[in-house]
């Protein structure tokens, strides 16, 4: 028996998915995802095949992901906001048996629900691969992280020991399903029996909280910053049972504001490779603190001699999918090197100090300075560039650039417009500083990034 059928037997007519105009019970979910799974099989998709889904959050996407989960295919939700050339590269590397964009997905699901194909064969092996979620590498090229069913299931189990989510509860799907934080909510729903509310693409977060009976919410700091300033936002956040906050560092000012507003805030640290949460606050945060909570069940955390955070456990992904097949990322004794620096207290609380390399996070998205520097240097008149993060209350951090430019270099407004078109708003620096000579490391020709980082935060 597969996980959706089990959930239907356990939770029956309790709500599983809620949208603006419809509610699916767990029994409905069982019937509809069976039809969609049968349609995938009728189109030649088999167990172990990869299916790429390039679409924003929707009921159709949730149903398709659960249908693929049931039949043992590997779902690869792809960020539809990537530039088209980026999406093409991702698809070429995945070599999927089937690819559906938003329009094709809606039509496929509607057609599947209108008829009943031959019954599909449910997959029962919990160690089988079930998803590919893309994360960014140091070069900015996405890495395809493959997870097993078991990885996601243990992740949901561990989360539930700290934040129970059952019948009568409702979690707003406020994170993209192409990110592990969004995809993990499918397993939270099927494991615990709570409902997922899927907001309309046209609705703001504040509007969705007013429409749906939300009890649980996952946000990145940028979203929390905006909600605290939205009309009625603090009151809606205050009424929640739990607000799970992660994705990037939280500024002390934002944390203090949320505490003053009595938001039931749980801080969390996680990663794509660990199937989302690794640590979480055991109780709502009531005083400003720098740690990200305690290690959840089925996870292990250690600190390497150089201060890097190491993780392993039942939630650790299977490996990265590349041209040579599945490549493990586990090092000695099964540990995965996160690239984050941190400290673990005697009482088991993890404090994340920052990235080991130059990457930083802005508004919940990974930002790689090298990618921005390359784009800057592609503009006529710009010879060299250095990009570093500057602290920002809303986004956590924003990029700031120092450039060595000739007289024919474009002005700041032109540079900004070019980068927004090429990279998007989050990767576009908020300030440009022109330099004649670089500050270098003592005894080395290499640019001292740390010096510019400190300068950017003055």
N, C-alpha and C positions, 0 to 999 in steps of 0.2 A: 504494500500500500504506500502511495507517495504522500508527501507532506501536505499537499492541498486537500486531499481526501481525508487525511487524518484530522486536519484543522476543521473541516466541515463536520466530521463526526463529533468532535469535541465541542465546537462552538455553534453549530447549526445555523439558526436564524439571527444570531448576533451580527451587527454590521461589520463588514470587512473593508469595504471601500465606499467612500462618500464623495460625491461631486456636487456641483451646483444643481444638477437636475436629476440625479439618480443615486440610489443606494444599493450596493450589492451585499447580500448576506454571505456568510462563509459557504452556505449551500449553493448560492448563485455562483460564487467564485469557482467552486468545484465544477459545476456544469459548464460554465462559459470557457474556462481555461482548458477543459477537456476538448471542447469544440475547436479551439484555436490550435491546440497541440496536434489534433488530428489533421487540421488544415496544413500545418507545417510539414507533417509527414507526407501528406498528399502532394506537396510541392517538392518532395525529395529530400527533406531535411531528416537526418538520422542521428542517433545517439553519437555524441562526440563531435558532431559538426558545429562549426562556428556560424552564428547568425549575427550580423552587424545591424544595429538599429540606430540611425542618425536622426534623433527626434527629441523635442523638449518633453518635459513631464506631461503625462496625460493618462487617462484611464486606459486607453488603448495600449500605451507602453507598459503600464503595470501588468495588464492582463497578458500581454505577449511575453514579458519576462518570466511571469509565473508559469505560463504554458511551456516555455523552453526548459525551465527548471524541472517540470514534471517529466518531460520526455527524455531528459538526459542530454539535450543539446547544450552548447556553450553560448550564452548570451554575451554580446559585446556592445553595450550601449556606448555610443560615441558622442562626444560633445558637439552638438549641432552649431555652436557658436565659433568653432574653429574656422579659420579661413579655408576656402574650398580646396586650395592646394594641400593644406595640412590634412584635411579629411581624406583626400585622395591617397596621400601617402600612408595614412593609418590603414585604410582599406586594403591597399596593395600588400602591406605587411601581414595583415590578418588572413588574407586569402579565404574569405568566408564562403560558405555554401550558398548564402543568401544575404542580400543587403536591402534594407527598407529605409527610405527616408520618411519624414513625417506624413506626407500625403499618402504614400504607398502603404504605410503602416495602418493608418486609419481605414483605408479601403480594404486591406487584407483582413483586419479584425472584424469589420462590419460584415464582410462576405462570409467569414467563418461562422459568425454568430447567426447568420441567416439560414444556415444549413448544417446538417450533421454528417461529417465524413465518417469513414470506418474508424472504429475505436483505436486509439493509439496505445502503444505499449509503454507503461510507466517504468521509469528507471529507478532501481532501488539501491544502487551502490552509493553510499554516502561519501566515498573517497573519490568519486568521479569529479572531473572539472565541471563547473557550472557557470562561471562568469569570467570575463576579462575586463578589468577596469584599468584605464590608462592613468599613469602617473608620469611626472616629468623627470627626465634625467638631467644631469648637470649641464648638458649641452642645450637643454630646452626641448630636445626631441622626446616625445612621449614614450614611456616604457609600458609594455602590455603585461600587467600583473594578472596571473591566472590563479583563481581560487577554487577550492573544492566546495562541495555542498557542506561538508563537515566544518570547514573553516568558518563559513557564515553561521552555521547552526550553533557552534560553540561560542561564537561572538555574541549572538543573541541571548544565549543562556547566561553568559557572564554578565551582560548588561542588565538582564532581568533580576539578577540577585541584588542589584543595587538600585535599579529603577524599575519596579514592577509595572507591567503594561498589559492589562487584561480586558475582558469584556466590560463595556461601559466607558473605556478610555478611548481617546482619539488623538492621534499624532499627525500633525500637519506635515505634508510632504513638502517641506520648505527648502530642501537641498536637491540638486539635480541627481537624477537616477544614474547618470554617467559617472558620478563620484561615489566613492565607497560609502560615504555617510548617508547618501540618499538610497542606494541599493540595499544597504543593511536594514532599512526600515521594512522591506518586504519580509525579511526573516523575523523581525520583531513582531510583526503582525501575525504571521503564521504560527510562531512559537507561543505567544502570550494570549492571542485572541482579541487584541485591541484593534480599532479601526484606523485606516489611513484616509485622511482628507486630502483630496487633490484639488488645489486651487486653480481657478481659471487663469490663463496666461495674461489676461487683461486686469486681473485683480492684484492690488497691492497686498503686502503682508498684513497690514493693519486691517484692510477690508476682509481678508480671509479669516482672520481671528474673530471678526465680528459675525461672520456668516456661519462658521462651523463650530461645533461644540468641542473645541480643542482643549485637551488636558496636558499634552506633552508637546514640546517644541524643540527642534534643533536649529541653532543659529551659529553663524560666524560673527565675530565682533562687529563687522561693518553693519550687519543686519540689526544687531542689538542697538547700536548707536542710533540708527535711523528710527527704530521702533520707539525708543525713549523720547524721541522728538516728534513723533507722529501724534495727531490729535487723538486722545484717548488711549494712546499706546501704553503708557505706564500702567493704567488700570487693567488693560487686557493681559499684560504680562503678569501682573500681580495675581490674577485669578487662576493662573496655571498651577498644575501640580508640580511640574518640573520643566525647567528650561536648560537644555544641555548646550553648553557653549564651548566651542573648540575651533579648530581650523587654523588658528594663528594666535600669536601672543595678545593678551588682553592688557590694554593700558591701565595703569592704576586709577586714572581719573574715570574711565568707563566702569571699572569694577566698583569703585566707590559710589558712583551714581546709581548703578543697579541695586546695590545694597540699600542705599537710602530710599529707593522706590519699593523696597521689600519684594524684589523679584526672586522667586524660588530657583536660584541659580546653581547649577552644577557645572564645575569646570572639568574639562576632559582633555586628554592627550591621546592621539591615535595616529594611525597611518593607513594608507591603502594596503600595504603589505601585511598588516596585522588585522585586516578585515574590519577596520574602523577602531573602536575604543580599545585603549590599552589600560589607561588609568582614568578614574573619575572620582570626584568628591563624594565621600560616603554620605554626606548630608548637605543640605543647602548652605551655600557660603554666606556667612553672616559678618565676616570681617575681612578686610583687605589682606590677601595672602598671595604668595607667588607660586605656590605649588599647584599641580594639576590633579591632585587626589591620590588615591591608593590604587595599587595594582588589582585588577579585576580577576575573578577565577578563570582558569584555563589560559592564563598568560604568565610569563616570567619576564622580569626586567633585571638587568645588571648594568653596572657602569664600568666601562673599560678603563684601563690605567690612564689613558689620555683624556678621559672624561666623556667619551662618546656613549650614548645610550644604546644598549644591546637588548634585543627582545627575542622571545621564542614562545612556543606553546601551541595548543591546538588551533589557534586562530591564524598562525603564520602561513602565508600563502604558499602555493605550490612552486612558484618560480616565475621568471619572465619568459614570455614567448618571443622568440626572435627567429632569424632565418635558419638557425641550426636546430630549432625545436625548442623544447622547454629547458630553460637554463636555471639551475638552482642558485639562490642567492645566500644560502646558509654557509656560514664559516665554521670554525672549530666548535665542536660540541653543539652544533645546530643553531648557533646564535646568528641573528640578522643584525647587521650594522646599520643603524637608522640614519647616520649622518647628522643627528642632533646631539648637542652637548647637554649634559644634565647632572643632577645630583639626586641621590636617594637618601632620605633621612632614616634615622633609626626606627621610626614608627612606620616606615614603608611609603612615605609620600614622595612623589617624584616632582622635582622642579626642573623645567626645561630652560636652559640658558641661551639657546640659539643654535643656528646651523654651524656645522663644522666647516662647510665651504661658504661660498659667497651668496648662495641662494637666500632669498627672504620671501615672506608671505605678505600679500597685500589684499585685503578684502576676501580672505579665504583662498586666494589663488597663488600658486607658486610663481615667483618672479625670478628670472635668471638674468643678472646684469649683462652677461656676455651676449645674450640675444639682442638686448637693447643697444649695446655698444656697437655690435655689428651693423644694426640698422642705421645708427647715427653715422657711422663711417662710410655708409653707402651714399650719403648725401654729398653733393659737390661742395668742396670747400672745407669739409671737416676731416682732419687728418687722424686724430686719435680721440678716444672718449673713455671715460671711467664713470660707471654708474654705481651708486650705493643707496641703501635705504635711509630714509629719514623718518623718525617717529611721527605717527599721525593718529589722533584720537579716534577718527572714524574708521580708517582702513587698517590700523595697526602699524603700517609703514607704507610709504610711497617712494618711488624712485626719484633721485635727484642726480643730475648729470654734470660732470665737468668735461669740457671739450677744448681741444686745441684746434683752432680754426684759422683759415686764411681770410683775407679781406672779402673774398667772393662768397663766403659762407652765408647761408640763409639766416634770416632773423628768427627770433624765438617763436613767433607765431607760425611761421612757415614750417619750422622744424616740428612743432607740436602737431600741426595738421597732417604732415607726412607720416609721423609715427602713429598717430591715431588710426590712420587708414591702413598702415602696414601691420601694426601690432595690437591695436585696441587701446581703449582708454586707460585701463589699469597699468599697462606696461609703458605708458607715455610719461616721461619725467615731469614733475610739477615745477621744476626750476632748472635753468641752464646757467652754468657759470663758465666763462671763458678764461683760459689760463695760457700763459706764455711758456711756462716750464712746469714739469711735474714734480711733486714731492715724492721722493723715492725712499726706499728702505735703506738704512745705513749700510754702506759698503756694497750696494747692489743697484743695478739699473732698473729693477722692478719697481713699479708704482706702488706706493704704500696705501693700499685700500683702507686700512684701518684709520689712517690719518684723515682721509676724506670722509669716512663714515662718521668720525667724531665731529668733523667740521660741519657736516650736514645736519647734525642734531644740536648745534649750538643755538 
